[in-house]
Amino acid sequence: MTSNAPLAPVDGSAGEPEIQSPQQITEQEIGEFREQDRVLPIANIARIMKNSVPMTSKISKEAKEAVQECLSEFISFITSEAAEKCHDEKRKTIGGEDVLYAMMLLGLEQYVEPLKIHLAKMRTVSE
């Protein structure tokens, strides 16, 4: 998401605007960033993975962590597209339809129809 607002010259002249560099992240801010805030809970992922394989199968910690990383990136990718749509429409809340739109935009249309059905069922249950 980029802002379309023009940059004003610092010296008040009508010439080329001065482009400011992004603010540096402090060590304190880096320390406050927690990995668990960025990824899905591994226990939930492990449970879903276990339900997808025969009971006699085992899943390594590395496999669970790899799936955790992929799922987290996948969700971030779709969410950022949905957020961009909301930003363009001057809305602050991402809804189910925004996520479905993002998935269509990203070439994941085969998942949209089943998710529309699931979303409709979830809405009737919560009413």
TIBADREN-477053 format. One record per atom (N, C-alpha, C, O): x, y, z; atom name; residue in one letter. Coordinates in Angstrom, 3 decimals, m for minus. Each point is the difference from the previous one (the first is absolute). Example, Ala and Ser with C-alpha at 12.3 -4.5 7.8 and 13.67 -1.06 7.14 Angstrom:
# residues 2
SITE       c1       c2       c3 atome residu
SITE   13.190   m5.690    7.800     N      a
SITE   m0.890    1.190    0.000    CA      a
SITE    0.900    1.200    0.000     C      a
SITE    1.036   m0.019    0.665     O      a
SITE   m1.386    1.069   m1.385     N      s
SITE    0.820    1.190    0.060    CA      s
SITE   m0.770    1.090    0.730     C      s
SITE    0.509    1.108    0.169     O      s
END
This chain:
# residues 127
SITE       c1       c2       c3 atome residu
SITE    0.834   m1.164    0.000     N      m
SITE   m0.834    1.164    0.000    CA      m
SITE    0.878    1.226    0.000     C      m
SITE    0.867    0.153    0.861     O      m
SITE   m1.080    0.696   m1.795     N      t
SITE    0.771    1.223   m0.068    CA      t
SITE   m0.946    1.174    0.062     C      t
SITE   m1.130   m0.068   m0.485     O      t
SITE    1.595    1.140    1.082     N      s
SITE   m0.793    1.213    0.090    CA      s
SITE    0.149    0.781   m1.288     C      s
SITE    1.092    0.089   m0.560     O      s
SITE   m2.192    0.477    0.091     N      n
SITE    0.029    0.813   m1.199    CA      n
SITE    0.160    1.473    0.324     C      n
SITE   m0.011    0.834   m0.905     O      n
SITE    0.163   m0.490    2.210     N      a
SITE    0.137    1.391    0.399    CA      a
SITE    1.345    0.532   m0.471     C      a
SITE    1.022   m0.662    0.176     O      a
SITE   m1.009    1.857   m0.777     N      p
SITE    1.267    0.564   m0.463    CA      p
SITE    0.854    0.436    1.183     C      p
SITE   m0.514    0.421    1.036     O      p
SITE    1.819   m0.530   m1.208     N      l
SITE    0.930    0.445    1.031    CA      l
SITE    0.251    1.489   m0.177     C      l
SITE    0.269    0.462   m1.109     O      l
SITE   m0.356    0.282    2.191     N      a
SITE    0.235    1.450   m0.069    CA      a
SITE    1.481    0.277    0.149     C      a
SITE    0.679   m0.686    0.763     O      a
SITE   m0.167    1.668   m1.468     N      p
SITE    1.410    0.358    0.164    CA      p
SITE    0.264    0.478    1.422     C      p
SITE   m0.815    0.712    0.587     O      p
SITE    1.957   m1.108   m0.042     N      v
SITE    0.366    0.367    1.355    CA      v
SITE    0.290    1.486    0.106     C      v
SITE   m0.337    0.613    1.012     O      v
SITE    0.951   m0.017   m2.021     N      d
SITE    0.411    1.401    0.071    CA      d
SITE   m1.101    0.972   m0.436     C      d
SITE    0.231    1.207   m0.060     O      d
SITE   m1.421   m1.725   m0.244     N      g
SITE   m1.117    0.842   m0.385    CA      g
SITE    0.015    0.413   m1.454     C      g
SITE   m0.903    0.713   m0.437     O      g
SITE    1.896   m1.134   m0.332     N      s
SITE    0.059    0.371   m1.408    CA      s
SITE   m0.969   m0.845   m0.802     C      s
SITE   m0.506   m1.012    0.484     O      s
SITE    0.255    1.426   m1.692     N      a
SITE   m0.926   m0.731   m0.866    CA      a
SITE    0.733   m1.027   m0.854     C      a
SITE   m0.592   m0.569   m0.917     O      a
SITE    1.878    0.320    1.201     N      g
SITE    0.799   m0.931   m0.793    CA      g
SITE   m0.328   m1.444    0.316     C      g
SITE   m1.074   m0.309    0.517     O      g
SITE    2.011   m0.574   m0.832     N      e
SITE   m0.159   m1.423    0.239    CA      e
SITE   m0.151   m0.280    1.491     C      e
SITE    0.737    0.573    0.802     O      e
SITE   m1.671   m1.437   m0.407     N      p
SITE   m0.151   m0.327    1.412    CA      p
SITE    1.175   m0.847    0.483     C      p
SITE    0.580   m0.777   m0.758     O      p
SITE   m0.247    0.944    2.024     N      e
SITE    1.074   m0.794    0.600    CA      e
SITE   m0.582   m1.321    0.453     C      e
SITE   m0.993   m0.019    0.728     O      e
SITE    1.585   m1.076   m1.140     N      i
SITE   m0.470   m1.328    0.389    CA      i
SITE    0.695   m0.377    1.291     C      i
SITE    1.228   m0.008    0.088     O      i
SITE   m2.037   m0.303    0.911     N      q
SITE    0.545   m0.357    1.301    CA      q
SITE    0.224   m1.502    0.066     C      q
SITE   m0.791   m0.781   m0.530     O      q
SITE    1.872    0.386    1.182     N      s
SITE    0.281   m1.427    0.152    CA      s
SITE   m0.869   m0.569    1.111     C      s
SITE   m0.399    0.731    0.907     O      s
SITE    0.097   m2.032   m0.964     N      p
SITE   m0.825   m0.603    1.041    CA      p
SITE    0.705    0.077    1.351     C      p
SITE    1.228    0.011    0.080     O      p
SITE   m2.028    0.040    0.970     N      q
SITE    0.565    0.054    1.339    CA      q
SITE    0.702   m1.303    0.320     C      q
SITE   m0.443   m1.077   m0.399     O      q
SITE    1.539    1.187    1.121     N      q
SITE    0.744   m1.179    0.419    CA      q
SITE   m0.720   m0.677    1.168     C      q
SITE   m0.562    0.673    0.864     O      q
SITE    0.583   m1.982   m0.844     N      i
SITE   m0.588   m0.769    1.097    CA      i
SITE    1.045   m0.113    1.098     C      i
SITE    1.148   m0.365   m0.256     O      i
SITE   m1.550    0.676    1.464     N      t
SITE    0.933   m0.045    1.121    CA      t
SITE    0.169   m1.429    0.501     C      t
SITE   m0.837   m0.865   m0.260     O      t
SITE    1.922    0.629    0.975     N      e
SITE    0.238   m1.325    0.599    CA      e
SITE   m1.121   m0.371    0.960     C      e
SITE   m0.376   m1.168    0.101     O      e
SITE   m0.158    2.161    0.602     N      q
SITE   m1.092   m0.262    0.944    CA      q
SITE   m1.230   m0.505   m0.758     C      q
SITE   m0.659   m0.940    0.445     O      q
SITE    0.345    1.562   m1.592     N      e
SITE   m1.145   m0.431   m0.791    CA      e
SITE    0.204   m1.414   m0.540     C      e
SITE   m0.942   m0.790   m0.070     O      e
SITE    2.166    0.484   m0.305     N      i
SITE    0.297   m1.351   m0.480    CA      i
SITE   m0.197   m0.998    1.129     C      i
SITE   m0.539   m1.086   m0.215     O      i
SITE    0.967    1.442    1.401     N      g
SITE   m0.159   m0.873    1.158    CA      g
SITE   m1.453   m0.224    0.366     C      g
SITE   m0.363   m1.060    0.510     O      g
SITE   m0.478    2.068   m0.774     N      e
SITE   m1.417   m0.120    0.320    CA      e
SITE   m0.746   m0.885   m0.998     C      e
SITE   m1.074   m0.517    0.309     O      e
SITE    1.642    0.341   m1.507     N      f
SITE   m0.611   m0.862   m1.007    CA      f
SITE    0.124   m1.447    0.450     C      f
SITE    1.102   m0.480    0.265     O      f
SITE   m2.208   m0.199   m0.180     N      r
SITE    0.017   m1.385    0.443    CA      r
SITE   m0.388   m0.915   m1.159     C      r
SITE   m0.981    0.247   m0.701     O      r
SITE    1.744   m1.273    0.518     N      e
SITE   m0.253   m0.959   m1.081    CA      e
SITE   m1.411   m0.570    0.095     C      e
SITE   m0.651   m0.203   m1.025     O      e
SITE    0.172   m0.056    2.229     N      q
SITE   m1.320   m0.598    0.169    CA      q
SITE   m1.127    0.924   m0.463     C      q
SITE   m1.116   m0.462   m0.235     O      q
SITE    1.393    1.755    0.103     N      d
SITE   m1.003    0.932   m0.516    CA      d
SITE   m0.093   m0.061   m1.514     C      d
SITE   m0.951    0.522   m0.581     O      d
SITE    1.911   m1.143   m0.060     N      r
SITE    0.081   m0.023   m1.448    CA      r
SITE   m0.413   m1.341   m0.599     C      r
SITE   m0.292   m0.070   m1.194     O      r
SITE    0.260   m0.970    1.975     N      v
SITE   m0.291   m1.340   m0.522    CA      v
SITE   m1.192   m0.620    0.719     C      v
SITE   m0.371    0.417    1.098     O      v
SITE   m0.214   m1.409   m1.732     N      l
SITE   m1.114   m0.738    0.603    CA      l
SITE    0.523   m0.938    1.088     C      l
SITE    1.153   m0.428   m0.055     O      l
SITE   m1.981    0.110    1.032     N      p
SITE    0.430   m0.925    1.061    CA      p
SITE    0.357   m1.377   m0.555     C      p
SITE   m0.775   m0.606   m0.741     O      p
SITE    1.951    0.128    1.108     N      i
SITE    0.491   m1.277   m0.534    CA      i
SITE   m0.862   m1.177    0.449     C      i
SITE   m0.132   m0.980   m0.733     O      i
SITE   m0.462    1.064    1.938     N      a
SITE   m0.847   m1.091    0.493    CA      a
SITE   m1.215   m0.189   m0.904     C      a
SITE   m0.388   m1.131   m0.292     O      a
SITE   m0.205    2.223   m0.145     N      n
SITE   m1.162   m0.092   m0.898    CA      n
SITE    0.395   m0.600   m1.347     C      n
SITE   m0.717   m0.829   m0.561     O      n
SITE    1.853    1.257    0.063     N      i
SITE    0.492   m0.514   m1.275    CA      i
SITE    0.303   m1.485    0.112     C      i
SITE   m0.352   m0.776   m0.889     O      i
SITE    1.002    0.377    1.971     N      a
SITE    0.338   m1.417    0.211    CA      a
SITE   m1.261   m0.856    0.058     C      a
SITE   m0.025   m1.100   m0.552     O      a
SITE   m1.023    1.593    1.213     N      r
SITE   m1.261   m0.749    0.103    CA      r
SITE   m0.621   m0.194   m1.381     C      r
SITE   m0.462   m1.094   m0.323     O      r
SITE    0.447    2.137   m0.483     N      i
SITE   m0.563   m0.107   m1.350    CA      i
SITE    0.840   m0.952   m0.840     C      i
SITE   m0.547   m0.817   m0.741     O      i
SITE    1.866    0.911    0.846     N      m
SITE    0.873   m0.891   m0.766    CA      m
SITE   m0.207   m1.455    0.411     C      m
SITE   m0.053   m0.886   m0.853     O      m
SITE   m0.065    0.639    2.155     N      k
SITE   m0.205   m1.382    0.488    CA      k
SITE   m1.292   m0.591   m0.532     C      k
SITE   m0.063   m1.192   m0.301     O      k
SITE   m0.972    2.020    0.184     N      n
SITE   m1.286   m0.484   m0.512    CA      n
SITE    0.048   m0.316   m1.489     C      n
SITE   m0.918   m0.624   m0.534     O      n
SITE    1.973    1.048   m0.132     N      s
SITE    0.112   m0.184   m1.452    CA      s
SITE    0.870   m1.180   m0.405     C      s
SITE    0.092   m0.318   m1.186     O      s
SITE    0.538   m0.328    2.137     N      v
SITE    0.880   m1.128   m0.298    CA      v
SITE   m0.466   m1.231    0.773     C      v
SITE   m0.747    0.135    0.968     O      v
SITE    1.175   m1.339   m1.377     N      p
SITE   m0.381   m1.208    0.754    CA      p
SITE    0.457    0.095    1.459     C      p
SITE    0.996    0.655    0.306     O      p
SITE   m1.734   m1.313    0.585     N      m
SITE    0.301    0.065    1.434    CA      m
SITE    1.396   m0.508    0.330     C      m
SITE    0.585    0.411    1.003     O      m
SITE   m0.048   m1.290   m1.824     N      t
SITE    1.328   m0.558    0.275    CA      t
SITE    1.127    0.928   m0.442     C      t
SITE    1.166   m0.251    0.305     O      t
SITE   m1.509    1.319   m1.020     N      s
SITE    1.016    0.932   m0.498    CA      s
SITE    0.444    0.959    1.093     C      s
SITE   m0.741    0.313    0.932     O      s
SITE    1.972    0.138   m1.083     N      k
SITE    0.529    1.023    0.900    CA      k
SITE    0.388    1.204   m0.841     C      k
SITE    0.350   m0.131   m1.173     O      k
SITE   m0.416    1.301    1.785     N      i
SITE    0.341    1.241   m0.690    CA      i
SITE    1.128    0.664    0.783     C      i
SITE   m0.124    0.244    1.201     O      i
SITE    1.220    0.043   m1.890     N      s
SITE    1.157    0.596    0.674    CA      s
SITE   m0.280    1.446    0.410     C      s
SITE   m0.875    0.665   m0.556     O      s
SITE    1.622   m0.208    1.519     N      k
SITE   m0.101    1.385    0.450    CA      k
SITE    0.312    0.955   m1.152     C      k
SITE   m0.653    1.032   m0.154     O      k
SITE    1.657   m1.386   m0.653     N      e
SITE    0.376    0.842   m1.136    CA      e
SITE   m1.136    0.119   m1.008     C      e
SITE   m0.218    1.072   m0.566     O      e
SITE   m0.505   m2.164    0.339     N      a
SITE   m1.129    0.028   m0.936    CA      a
SITE   m1.102    0.910    0.525     C      a
SITE   m0.587    0.776   m0.755     O      a
SITE    0.308   m0.874    2.050     N      k
SITE   m1.021    0.862    0.607    CA      k
SITE    0.406    1.469   m0.101     C      k
SITE   m0.828    0.859   m0.300     O      k
SITE    2.086   m0.582    0.548     N      e
SITE    0.479    1.381   m0.072    CA      e
SITE   m0.034    0.531   m1.432     C      e
SITE   m0.295    1.174   m0.223     O      e
SITE    0.598   m2.042   m0.745     N      a
SITE   m0.039    0.423   m1.404    CA      a
SITE   m1.429    0.343   m0.416     C      a
SITE   m0.237    1.009   m0.665     O      a
SITE   m0.712   m1.856    1.062     N      v
SITE   m1.399    0.261   m0.328    CA      v
SITE   m0.481    1.264    0.722     C      v
SITE   m0.751    0.796   m0.562     O      v
SITE    1.189   m0.622    1.805     N      q
SITE   m0.350    1.201    0.761    CA      q
SITE    0.456    1.253   m0.736     C      q
SITE   m0.763    0.958   m0.126     O      q
SITE    1.978   m0.959   m0.352     N      e
SITE    0.547    1.158   m0.716    CA      e
SITE   m0.761    0.238   m1.308     C      e
SITE   m0.341    1.139   m0.321     O      e
SITE    0.076   m2.203   m0.429     N      c
SITE   m0.722    0.138   m1.273    CA      c
SITE   m1.415    0.525    0.213     C      c
SITE   m0.443    0.895   m0.720     O      c
SITE   m0.264   m1.438    1.694     N      l
SITE   m1.367    0.449    0.266    CA      l
SITE   m0.035    1.454    0.439     C      l
SITE   m0.874    0.763   m0.413     O      l
SITE    1.816   m0.390    1.240     N      s
SITE    0.043    1.385    0.476    CA      s
SITE    0.270    0.964   m1.153     C      s
SITE   m0.617    1.063   m0.076     O      s
SITE    1.525   m1.423   m0.811     N      e
SITE    0.282    0.832   m1.171    CA      e
SITE   m1.207    0.069   m0.932     C      e
SITE   m0.326    1.064   m0.525     O      e
SITE   m0.332   m2.202    0.325     N      f
SITE   m1.177   m0.082   m0.863    CA      f
SITE   m1.098    0.929    0.520     C      f
SITE   m0.590    0.762   m0.766     O      f
SITE    0.325   m0.831    2.058     N      i
SITE   m1.042    0.835    0.602    CA      i
SITE    0.384    1.471   m0.084     C      i
SITE   m0.848    0.846   m0.287     O      i
SITE    2.099   m0.536    0.530     N      s
SITE    0.459    1.391   m0.101    CA      s
SITE   m0.156    0.534   m1.419     C      s
SITE   m0.395    1.148   m0.202     O      s
SITE    0.704   m1.981   m0.767     N      f
SITE   m0.094    0.370   m1.409    CA      f
SITE   m1.437    0.347   m0.377     C      f
SITE   m0.255    1.043   m0.602     O      f
SITE   m0.678   m1.916    0.958     N      i
SITE   m1.413    0.229   m0.318    CA      i
SITE   m0.532    1.202    0.776     C      i
SITE   m0.729    0.825   m0.550     O      i
SITE    1.092   m0.730    1.819     N      t
SITE   m0.482    1.099    0.830    CA      t
SITE    0.493    1.347   m0.512     C      t
SITE   m0.740    0.984    0.031     O      t
SITE    1.981   m0.932   m0.500     N      s
SITE    0.513    1.276   m0.506    CA      s
SITE   m0.752    0.439   m1.247     C      s
SITE   m0.241    1.193   m0.186     O      s
SITE   m0.132   m2.137   m0.669     N      e
SITE   m0.806    0.342   m1.182    CA      e
SITE   m1.390    0.479    0.415     C      e
SITE   m0.513    0.972   m0.554     O      e
SITE   m0.094   m1.648    1.522     N      a
SITE   m1.324    0.408    0.478    CA      a
SITE    0.081    1.373    0.667     C      a
SITE   m0.900    0.823   m0.169     O      a
SITE    1.958   m0.573    0.918     N      a
SITE    0.175    1.292    0.671    CA      a
SITE    0.171    1.126   m1.012     C      a
SITE   m0.481    1.113    0.213     O      a
SITE    1.162   m1.404   m1.303     N      e
SITE    0.180    1.010   m1.039    CA      e
SITE   m1.341    0.388   m0.606     C      e
SITE   m0.251    1.177   m0.258     O      e
SITE   m0.613   m2.166    0.029     N      k
SITE   m1.343    0.274   m0.517    CA      k
SITE   m0.770    0.878    0.985     C      k
SITE   m0.649    0.963   m0.408     O      k
SITE    0.714   m1.280    1.675     N      c
SITE   m0.695    0.802    1.015    CA      c
SITE    0.560    1.417    0.040     C      c
SITE   m0.755    0.965    0.124     O      c
SITE    2.053   m0.839   m0.227     N      h
SITE    0.636    1.323    0.002    CA      h
SITE   m0.484    0.819   m1.195     C      h
SITE   m0.318    1.180    0.148     O      h
SITE    0.260   m1.791   m1.319     N      d
SITE   m0.468    0.694   m1.203    CA      d
SITE   m1.451    0.459    0.146     C      d
SITE   m0.395    1.034   m0.538     O      d
SITE   m0.389   m1.823    1.273     N      e
SITE   m1.414    0.334    0.211    CA      e
SITE   m0.217    0.809    1.275     C      e
SITE   m1.137    0.256    0.396     O      e
SITE    2.238    0.144    0.243     N      k
SITE   m0.027    0.806    1.224    CA      k
SITE   m0.786   m0.677    1.121     C      k
SITE   m0.787    0.634    0.702     O      k
SITE    1.019   m1.935   m0.555     N      r
SITE   m0.598   m0.772    1.094    CA      r
SITE    1.111   m0.493    0.904     C      r
SITE    1.136   m0.174   m0.443     O      r
SITE   m1.459   m0.053    1.714     N      k
SITE    1.010   m0.434    0.955    CA      k
SITE   m0.135   m1.470    0.380     C      k
SITE    0.920   m0.568    0.589     O      k
SITE   m2.029   m0.048   m0.909     N      t
SITE   m0.241   m1.376    0.398    CA      t
SITE    0.038   m0.933   m1.213     C      t
SITE   m0.688    0.228   m0.995     O      t
SITE    1.494   m1.270    1.096     N      i
SITE    0.070   m1.020   m1.051    CA      i
SITE   m1.102   m1.015    0.276     C      i
SITE   m0.092   m0.539    1.103     O      i
SITE   m0.737    0.283   m2.100     N      g
SITE   m1.081   m0.966    0.137    CA      g
SITE    0.269   m1.258   m0.810     C      g
SITE    0.975   m0.083   m0.747     O      g
SITE   m1.850   m0.881    0.909     N      g
SITE    0.130   m1.264   m0.712    CA      g
SITE    0.019    0.181   m1.509     C      g
SITE    0.761   m0.665   m0.703     O      g
SITE   m1.598    1.564    0.211     N      e
SITE   m0.047    0.248   m1.437    CA      e
SITE    1.313    0.593   m0.510     C      e
SITE    0.406   m0.256   m1.134     O      e
SITE    0.250    1.044    1.973     N      d
SITE    1.294    0.572   m0.387    CA      d
SITE    1.051   m1.092   m0.166     C      d
SITE    0.827    0.050   m0.910     O      d
SITE   m0.870   m1.031    1.796     N      v
SITE    0.939   m1.123   m0.085    CA      v
SITE   m0.286   m0.818   m1.257     C      v
SITE    0.925   m0.402   m0.706     O      v
SITE   m2.201    0.158    0.428     N      l
SITE   m0.365   m0.747   m1.206    CA      l
SITE    0.428    0.749   m1.256     C      l
SITE    0.490   m0.612   m0.950     O      l
SITE   m0.671    1.926    0.936     N      y
SITE    0.434    0.820   m1.131    CA      y
SITE    1.517   m0.129   m0.190     C      y
SITE    0.478   m0.171   m1.121     O      y
SITE    0.267    0.252    2.218     N      a
SITE    1.461   m0.106   m0.069    CA      a
SITE    0.411   m1.356   m0.555     C      a
SITE    0.936   m0.091   m0.794     O      a
SITE   m1.628   m0.957    1.206     N      m
SITE    0.332   m1.342   m0.489    CA      m
SITE   m0.262   m0.110   m1.495     C      m
SITE    0.780   m0.622   m0.721     O      m
SITE   m1.873    1.222    0.245     N      m
SITE   m0.275    0.012   m1.445    CA      m
SITE    1.108    0.742   m0.731     C      m
SITE    0.505   m0.460   m1.024     O      m
SITE   m0.139    1.609    1.562     N      l
SITE    1.022    0.843   m0.605    CA      l
SITE    1.345   m0.724   m0.081     C      l
SITE    0.769    0.207   m0.939     O      l
SITE   m0.496   m1.053    1.924     N      l
SITE    1.279   m0.706    0.076    CA      l
SITE   m0.014   m1.354   m0.722     C      l
SITE    0.965   m0.759    0.085     O      l
SITE   m2.050    0.461   m0.789     N      g
SITE   m0.049   m1.234   m0.790    CA      g
SITE   m0.414   m1.227    0.781     C      g
SITE    0.294   m1.122   m0.411     O      g
SITE   m0.975    1.316    1.535     N      l
SITE   m0.427   m1.129    0.830    CA      l
SITE   m1.512   m0.203   m0.106     C      l
SITE   m0.668   m0.332    0.979     O      l
SITE    0.144    0.541   m2.192     N      e
SITE   m1.447   m0.037   m0.180    CA      e
SITE   m0.636   m1.349    0.320     C      e
SITE   m1.185   m0.048    0.331     O      e
SITE    1.930   m1.040   m0.418     N      q
SITE   m0.574   m1.322    0.290    CA      q
SITE   m0.403   m0.149    1.465     C      q
SITE   m0.788   m0.883    0.339     O      q
SITE    1.324    1.738    0.530     N      y
SITE   m0.327   m0.058    1.426    CA      y
SITE   m1.124    0.964    0.378     C      y
SITE   m0.561   m0.106    1.091     O      y
SITE    0.233    1.028   m1.963     N      v
SITE   m0.945    1.062    0.342    CA      v
SITE   m1.412   m0.538    0.210     C      v
SITE   m0.642    0.346    0.992     O      v
SITE    0.146   m1.177   m1.895     N      e
SITE   m1.378   m0.493    0.123    CA      e
SITE   m0.207   m0.807    1.284     C      e
SITE   m0.970    0.252    0.715     O      e
SITE    1.848   m1.218   m0.393     N      p
SITE   m0.187   m0.712    1.282    CA      p
SITE    0.075    0.938    1.214     C      p
SITE   m0.703   m0.203    0.990     O      p
SITE    1.542    1.211   m1.073     N      l
SITE    0.104    0.946    1.115    CA      l
SITE   m1.224    0.898    0.097     C      l
SITE   m0.392    0.386    1.101     O      l
SITE   m0.226   m0.042   m2.241     N      k
SITE   m1.246    0.771    0.023    CA      k
SITE   m1.087   m0.786    0.731     C      k
SITE   m0.744    0.554    0.809     O      k
SITE    0.664   m1.839   m1.102     N      i
SITE   m0.993   m0.869    0.642    CA      i
SITE    0.280   m0.072    1.500     C      i
SITE   m0.918    0.111    0.813     O      i
SITE    2.174   m0.297   m0.455     N      h
SITE    0.377   m0.077    1.415    CA      h
SITE   m0.307    1.319    0.713     C      h
SITE   m0.509   m0.012    1.120     O      h
SITE    0.808    1.130   m1.743     N      l
SITE   m0.260    1.314    0.575    CA      l
SITE   m1.503    0.191    0.228     C      l
SITE   m0.411    0.506    1.044     O      l
SITE   m0.397   m0.906   m2.010     N      a
SITE   m1.458    0.117    0.139    CA      a
SITE   m0.504   m0.872    1.158     C      a
SITE   m0.862    0.429    0.767     O      a
SITE    1.396   m1.648   m0.639     N      k
SITE   m0.399   m0.872    1.106    CA      k
SITE    0.404    0.595    1.348     C      k
SITE   m0.763   m0.049    0.965     O      k
SITE    1.964    0.608   m0.909     N      m
SITE    0.482    0.599    1.252    CA      m
SITE   m0.889    1.183    0.405     C      m
SITE   m0.262    0.207    1.185     O      m
SITE   m0.191    0.554   m2.161     N      r
SITE   m0.846    1.154    0.299    CA      r
SITE   m1.368   m0.428    0.488     C      r
SITE   m0.575    0.671    0.856     O      r
SITE    0.031   m1.771   m1.373     N      t
SITE   m1.322   m0.450    0.469    CA      t
SITE    0.117   m0.575    1.414     C      t
SITE   m0.934    0.141    0.790     O      t
SITE    2.032   m0.771   m0.460     N      v
SITE    0.191   m0.563    1.347    CA      v
SITE    0.157    1.108    1.025     C      v
SITE   m0.508   m0.122    1.114     O      v
SITE    1.201    1.203   m1.463     N      s
SITE    0.275    1.068    0.957    CA      s
SITE   m1.175    0.983    0.165     C      s
SITE    0.071    0.896    0.841     O      s
SITE   m1.125   m1.045   m1.610     N      e
SITE   m1.162    0.903    0.118    CA      e
SITE   m0.908   m0.393    1.117     C      e
SITE   m1.016    0.655    0.230     O      e
END
